[in-house]
Amino acid sequence: MGPEVNKQGIFIGYYCIMMKQINIEHVGNLHTEWFRGLDFYGLELNFMQERLDEVASGNTGREASERIDYFQNEIIIHRNFIDELRHYIHENVKKMGNELLKTKVFVDENVAAEHEKLHEQYLTEEKMIKDLRQEFNRFAAEWL
């Protein structure tokens, strides 16, 4: 019997990686969690951008300008990374689905390793956004 798919398109069942079983529904939920997290961090970056624009409109000095440029660059970098990460997660979801449809049980080790790498990248981005938020809030409190 092959894997089942629920209404959200998430595979239900188990797949094996190096003789260890992992609930595919858990993996699907993890992907959903990542997408929601990335959406939230995108909104947070938008909020930072709005506040940064407020700081920029009221402070034209050199010191403020340097910090504004720094935060502007950070926002751009993180937006781009979030877009790329979202793309790679979508690709990984497709690869896992194709593997499960093909093998019924197993996911190629490379696809599983890619999933783990994406998880690490997501967690790293999550921490970096949180650190940026704290740094930005200190800056905004000083200049607003």
VOTORFI-866330 format. One line per field, with one value per atom (N, C-alpha, C, O): x, y, z. Coordinates in steps of 0.001 Angstrom, whole numbers, plus 524288, in hexadecimal, padded with zeros to 5 digits. Layout:
N
east	c(X ...)
north	c(Y ...)
up	c(Z ...)
***
This chain:
144
east	c(80342 80000 8036D 8071F 80244 80552 803CB 80018 8069B 80560 80035 7FEB9 7FD7C 7F897 7F9A3 7FD78 7F639 7F6B9 7F1C3 7ED71 7F261 7EDC0 7EBD9 7EDF7 7E7D6 7E573 7E933 7E89B 7ED13 7F0D8 7F561 7F8F8 7F53A 7F968 7FE1B 80251 7FD72 801BC 80183 7FD5F 805F6 80633 80574 80789 80277 8017D 8041A 80361 80707 809AC 80F2A 8104B 81287 817E0 81B8B 81A41 82029 82436 82929 829D5 82C8C 8313C 83608 836B6 83948 83E5F 84252 841FE 845FF 84A12 847C6 849A4 843CA 84156 83E88 83D96 83D3B 83A57 83546 83543 830FE 82BEE 82AB4 82B90 828B3 8271F 8219A 8207C 81E3C 818D4 818B1 81A42 816DA 816C1 812EB 813A3 80EDD 80B3A 80E17 80D19 811A1 814CE 81823 8189D 81A68 81D92 81A2D 81BC9 8157D 811E7 81071 81035 80F70 80E3C 812DE 81237 81788 81C44 81CCF 81E12 81BDF 81C0C 81812 81947 8135C 80F50 81112 8104A 81370 81578 819A0 819BA 81D03 8210E 81EA8 82036 81ADA 8185D 815BD 81635 81300 8107D 81489 813D5 818C7 81CFA 81F59 82047 82056 8229B 81EE3 82097 819CF 815ED 81628 81624 8165E 816A4 81B8E 81B49 82000 824DF 824D7 82729 82246 821AA 81E88 81FED 81A45 8172B 81A5A 819FC 81D69 820AF 824B4 825BF 826EB 82A96 827CD 82A09 822F8 81FF1 81F1F 81F97 81DE6 81D29 8223B 8222A 826A0 82BB5 82CCA 82ED1 82B6C 82C49 82928 82B23 82447 82102 82358 82392 8250C 82773 82CA4 82DFD 82F8C 8347D 83387 8367A 82F68 82DFE 82CAE 82E04 82A11 828E6 82DE8 82E70 8318E 8368F 83966 83B83 8397B 83C42 839EB 83CC4 834C8 83255 83374 83345 8349A 83583 83B2E 83C61 83EB1 8443F 847A7 847E7 84A3F 84D76 8534F 8567E 854B5 85A3B 85D37 85AF0 86269 865D3 86549 864E4 86543 864EF 85FDF 85FE3 85B97 8568E 8567A 8547E 8588E 85892 85B87 859DE 85FED 862F5 85FDD 85FCC 85D55 85A3A 85567 853DE 85311 84E87 8501E 84D58 85498 85692 8578D 8563E 859DC 85AE8 855CC 85578 851D8 84CF5 84A1D 84799 84A7A 84815 84A72 847A6 84FA1 85246 850C5 84FE8 85073 84EE4 84960 84863 845D7 84078 84050 83D9B 8432A 84366 845A0 8437F 849DE 84C67 848A6 8482A 84601 84276 83DA1 83BBF 83BA2 83728 838B1 835CF 83D3D 83F15 83FE1 83E6A 84234 84322 83E01 83D7B 83A3A 8351F 83294 8305C 832E2 830B0 83367 830D5 838A0 83B91 83A50 8398A 83A1D 83905 83391 832D0 82FCD 82A75 82A8E 82810 82D63 82DD5 83038 82E39 83477 83710 833A8 833CD 8309F 82D0D 828E4 827AC 826B1 822D1 8252F 822B0 829F0 82C86 82D3D 82C6A 82EC5 82F8D 82A6F 82A58 82632 8210E 81FB4 81DDC 820A0 81F82 822D9 820E5 827E6 82B6C 829C3 829B9 82866 826AF 821BB 82143 81E18 81940 81A3C 81803 81D90 81ED5 82184 8205E 8251B 827CE 823F8 8243C 8206A 81CA9 818E0 81760 81756 813E2 816A7 81442 81BAC 81EBE 82021 81F7F 821FD 823F5 82006 820AA 81BF7 817D7 81998 8164C 81EA1 8206B 82538 82591 828E5 82DF2 82E72 82C21 83187 83314 838F2 83BC5 83ABF 84051 8434C 8417F 847D9 84B02 84C4C 84C7A 84D31 84E71 849D8 84A9A 84520 8406F 83FB6 83E5F 8409B 8402E 8445F 8434F 84919 84D59 84C1F 84D3B 849D9 8484A 8442F 84454 84090 83C90 83F28 83DBE 842E0 8459F 848A5 848C0 84B10 84DF3 84A37 84B78 845B6 841CE 83FE5 83EFE 83F4B 83DA7 841BE 84064 846A1 84ADA 84AEC 84BA8 84A29 84A19 8457F 84607 84104 83C76 83D8C 83C82 83FA2 840BE 844CE 84467 848AD 84CA6 84A3C 84B55 846F8 84462 840D1 84098 83E0E 83AA0 83DBF 83C17 84244 84591 847AB 847CB 8494C 84B78 84757 84888 84288 83E4F 83D3E 83C86 83D22 83C3C 84094 83F83 84570 849D1 84969 84A58 84802 84766 8430D 8439B 83EBB 83A5F 83C1E 83AE4 83EFB 840D5 84480 84404 8481E 84BCD 848E8 84A0B 8452A 8422E 83EEA 83E9C 83C7D 83944 83C84 83AAE 8414C 844C1 84601 845E8 8472D 8484D 84399 8441B 83F0A 83A50 838F6 83749 839AA 8388F 83C1C 83A8A 840D3 84491 8435E 84417 8418D 84105 83B72 83AB9 83796 83232 8307B 82C0F)
north	c(7FB68 80000 804D4 80529 80890 80D58 8116B 810A9 815B8 819DC 81C72 81CD7 81E34 820FF 826D0 8287F 829E4 82F8E 831BB 83046 8354A 83794 83C3E 83D57 83F00 8434E 847D1 84AA7 84881 84CBC 84B2A 84E40 8467D 844A8 842A3 8420E 8418C 83F99 839A4 83753 8373B 83196 82F7C 8319A 82B50 828C9 82378 8208F 8223A 81D32 81DF4 821BA 81A60 81A86 819F3 8178B 81C38 81B11 819B8 81B4D 816DA 814F9 817C7 8187D 81952 81B89 818A5 818B3 81627 8134D 80FF7 8101E 80D07 8094D 80BDA 80945 810BA 81347 81543 817A7 8144D 81601 81B7A 81CB5 81EB3 823FF 824BA 8235C 826D4 827B7 82C0F 83078 82AD9 82EA1 8330C 8376B 831F1 83617 83A27 83ED6 83854 83BF5 83F63 84417 83D08 83FFE 84409 84884 84274 84625 84A97 84F1A 84952 84D6F 85109 855BE 84ED2 851F8 855C5 85A58 853E8 85761 85BC4 8604B 85A77 85E71 8626B 8671E 86086 86400 867AA 86C4D 86596 868E1 86D28 871B2 86BAF 86F96 873D9 87878 87252 8763B 879B6 87E74 87758 87A5A 87E38 882BD 87C70 87FED 8845F 888CB 88339 8875C 88B5D 89013 88976 88CF5 89052 8950A 88DF8 890F9 894E6 89916 8939A 89767 89C20 8A092 89B29 89F7B 8A2AA 8A775 89FFD 8A2B0 8A637 8AA8F 8A451 8A78A 8AC51 8B092 8ABA1 8B011 8B425 8B8D6 8B24D 8B5CE 8B8B9 8BD71 8B5E4 8B869 8BC84 8C0B7 8BB4A 8BEFD 8C401 8C84D 8C36E 8C805 8CB5B 8D023 8C8E4 8CBC6 8CE26 8D273 8CB69 8CD77 8D25C 8D625 8D23D 8D6D9 8DB79 8DFEC 8DA70 8DE9A 8E0F1 8E5B5 8DD93 8DF71 8E29E 8E6C6 8E0BD 8E368 8E8C0 8EC71 8E933 8EE3D 8F254 8F701 8F0AC 8F46D 8F529 8F879 8F227 8F25F 8F218 8EE13 8F665 8F69F 8F6D0 8F764 8F654 8F67D 8F1BE 8EDBE 8F242 8EE22 8E919 8E4DE 8E986 8E4E8 8E1EA 8DD22 8E4C2 8E23A 8DFE7 8DB96 8E29F 8E0C2 8DBA1 8D822 8DB38 8D65E 8D1C1 8CD86 8D29F 8CE75 8CD3C 8C8B4 8D137 8D062 8CD0C 8C966 8CE4E 8CB36 8C588 8C1DF 8C4E8 8BFA2 8BC88 8B825 8BEC8 8BBF6 8BB2C 8B726 8BEEE 8BE52 8B9A7 8B681 8B93C 8B4CE 8AFA2 8ABC6 8AF83 8AABF 8A913 8A472 8ACC8 8AB8D 8A93B 8A55D 8AB8A 8A991 8A409 8A09E 8A325 89E03 899E8 895AC 89B28 89751 8965A 891EF 89A61 89983 895CF 89230 896BF 8935C 88DC6 88A0F 88D31 887F3 88525 88081 887E9 88590 883B8 87F75 886E5 8854F 8806D 87CDA 88047 87BBE 876E4 872A9 87788 8731F 870EF 86C30 87467 872B2 86F72 86B58 87143 86E6F 86903 86523 868BF 863BD 85FF9 85B3F 8620E 85EB8 85C7A 857D6 85FC6 85DD7 85978 85579 85A48 8564D 85140 84D02 851AC 84D0D 84A25 84556 84CFF 84A96 84771 84304 849BD 846FA 8420E 83DE8 8428B 83E0D 839A8 83516 83B0F 8370F 83460 82F99 83774 8353B 83195 82D53 83338 82FF1 82AE3 826B3 82B50 826A8 822D5 81E1F 824E7 8217C 81EF8 81A74 821DD 81F96 81B53 81777 81C10 81860 8137E 80F1C 81440 80FD3 80DAD 80950 810AB 80F41 80F88 81014 80F2C 80F0B 81275 81523 8125D 814C8 81A21 81B36 81D5F 8225C 82218 8207A 823A5 823AB 82694 82A92 8248A 826F6 82C9F 82FE3 82DD4 83336 836E0 83B4B 8350F 83833 838F9 83D3D 834D3 83539 838D5 83BED 83873 83BDC 8418E 8451B 8425B 847A1 849CE 84E65 84675 84801 849BC 84DC7 846BB 84813 84D33 85066 84DEF 852C7 85779 85B98 856D9 85B07 85C44 860CD 8583C 8590A 85C50 85FFB 85AFE 85DF6 86398 8673C 86451 8699A 86CC2 87166 86A3A 86CDA 86E9B 87316 86B14 86C63 870BE 87421 870A0 874C3 879F9 87DF7 879F5 87ED4 880DD 88592 87D5D 87EDF 881BB 885D2 87F8D 88202 88741 88B0C 88776 88C59 890AD 89532 88F51 8932F 89520 899CF 8918F 8931B 896B7 89A9B 89576 898CE 89E25 8A22D 89E24 8A30B 8A651 8AB0F 8A3CD 8A698 8A94F 8ADE1 8A67F 8A8CB 8AD65 8B182 8ACAC 8B0D4 8B588 8BA01 8B475 8B8A8 8BB93 8C05F 8B8C5 8BB57 8BEEE 8C31D 8BD61 8C0D7 8C5BD 8CA16 8C4F6 8C96D 8CCFF 8D1BF 8CACA 8CDF8 8D0F6 8D576 8CE86 8D128 8D5E5 8D9D3 8D57D 8D9CC 8DE38 8E2C9 8DCEF 8E0ED 8E2B9 8E68D 8E029 8E1E8 8E5C2 8E7A4)
up	c(80000 80000 80000 8030E 7FCA4 7FC35 80031 8032B 80044 803F8 802A7 7FE18 806AF 805F4 80643 808A3 803DA 803FF 8066F 804E5 80A4C 80CBD 80987 8055A 80B7B 80888 80789 803B3 80AF8 80A46 806B2 805D8 804A7 80138 8042E 801EE 8093F 80C6F 80C6F 80D33 80B93 80B85 81108 814D0 81165 81667 8162C 81269 81A09 81A41 81C48 81F0B 81AE7 81CCA 8182E 81439 818CB 814FB 817F6 81C74 8157E 81825 81613 8115E 819B1 81868 81BBF 8208B 8193C 81BF9 82063 824D1 81F22 822A1 82740 82B32 826D7 82B09 828BD 82490 82B69 82975 82B74 83005 827FA 8294E 82739 822C0 82A5F 828DC 824C7 825E0 82026 81BE3 81D0A 81B2B 82017 82192 824E2 8246B 82837 82B51 827BE 8289D 823C1 82006 81D3C 81C8C 81BA1 8191C 81CB3 81B0D 821AF 82577 8264F 82709 82635 826CC 8223E 82308 81D84 818EF 81984 8186D 81B37 81C00 82011 81F67 82442 82857 8261E 82762 822D7 8207D 81D1E 81D71 819E2 81680 819B6 81878 81DCF 82135 823CB 82420 825A1 8280C 82439 82593 81F6E 81B7E 81A29 81956 819F0 81910 81D74 81C7D 82243 826C8 82696 8277A 82571 8254B 820CF 82140 81C93 81856 81A1D 818EB 81CFC 81F1E 82306 82330 82619 829EA 82734 828FB 822EF 81FF4 81DA8 81D7A 81BEC 819F3 81E38 81D47 822E4 8274E 8288B 82979 8288E 82975 8254E 8267B 82069 81C27 81D02 81C28 81EB1 81FBC 82412 8239C 82835 82C83 82AD6 82C85 8278F 8259D 82251 822A1 81F2D 81C10 81F98 81E5C 823FA 827BD 829F2 82A51 82B67 82D82 82961 82A8F 82495 8205B 81F38 81E09 81F92 81E62 82290 82173 8274F 82B7C 82D00 83046 82AB3 82C2E 82754 824B3 8262F 82170 822A1 81F13 82797 82907 8272B 825C6 8272B 82537 8285C 8261B 82D8F 830DD 82FE7 82F62 82FAD 82EAA 8292F 82874 82561 81FF7 81F63 81C89 82220 821D6 82406 821BD 8286E 82AD1 8277D 826FF 8253F 821D2 81D27 81BB2 81ACF 81663 81803 8152E 81C98 81E90 81EFF 81D0F 82184 82238 81D0B 81C44 81986 81460 8118D 80F3B 811C5 80F49 811D1 80F15 816FB 819BB 8182A 8174E 817CD 81647 810CF 80FE3 80D3A 807D5 807B7 80514 80A89 80AA8 80CC6 80A8E 8110C 8136A 8100A 80FBD 80D89 809FE 80598 8044C 80355 7FF1C 800FE 7FE51 8059B 80797 808B5 8078D 80AF1 80C03 806F4 806C6 802D4 7FDC5 7FBAF 7F9C0 7FC13 7FA39 7FD6F 7FB49 8029C 805FE 804F6 804DB 80434 802F4 7FDE4 7FD96 7FA04 7F50A 7F5E4 7F3DC 7F8DF 7F9BA 7FCE3 7FC03 80087 8037C 7FFDD 80025 7FC71 7F8A7 7F54C 7F456 7F395 7F05E 7F367 7F14A 7F85C 7FB93 7FC71 7FC5F 7FD41 7FDE3 7F8FC 7F958 7F473 7EF84 7EF05 7ED90 7F03D 7EFCD 7F37B 7F1FA 7F84D 7FC09 7FA18 7FA54 7F835 7F62A 7F1A2 7F167 7EE00 7E97F 7EB28 7E917 7EEE9 7F0D6 7F355 7F267 7F67F 7F922 7F551 7F5FE 7F153 7ED64 7EA4E 7E8B8 7E97C 7E66E 7E99E 7E7BF 7EE5B 7F16B 7F54E 7F73A 7F67E 7FA34 7FFE8 8035D 800FD 80664 80750 80B4A 803AE 8049C 80203 7FDF0 80487 8023D 80187 80511 7FD0C 7FBE4 8002A 80225 8018A 805A7 80468 807EE 7FF72 7FDF7 7FF05 800C2 7FDFC 7FEF1 804CD 80690 807CC 80D7B 80FAF 81335 80DA3 80F6F 80E15 81120 80988 807F2 80BBE 80D2C 80D53 81120 8163C 8186D 81819 81CF8 81C66 81FFD 817EA 816EE 816E4 81907 8147F 81469 819EC 81B40 81D13 8227D 82564 82830 824B9 82733 82537 82845 8201E 81DEE 82013 82135 8209D 822C7 82863 829C9 82B91 830FF 83173 834D6 82E0A 82E00 82C7E 82EF1 8287D 826D0 82B20 82C16 82DB0 831FD 8363C 83825 837B1 83BAB 839C3 83CB6 834E0 832C7 832A1 833C1 83142 83131 836B4 83789 83A79 83FE8 841CF 8446C 84089 8420A 83F64 841D8 83A62 83784 839EF 83A82 83B58 83DC4 842C8 843A2 84617 84B00 849F9 84C6A 84664 84508 842C3 8441A 83F52 83CE7 840EE 840C3 84487 8487D 84BF3 84D74 84D3C 85038 84D16 84F24 84814 84498 84423 844B0 84323 84265 8475A 84712 84BE5 850DA 85190 853D8 84F9E 85018 84C53 84DA6 847A7 84391 84279 83FA8 8448A 843A4 847CE 847AD)
***
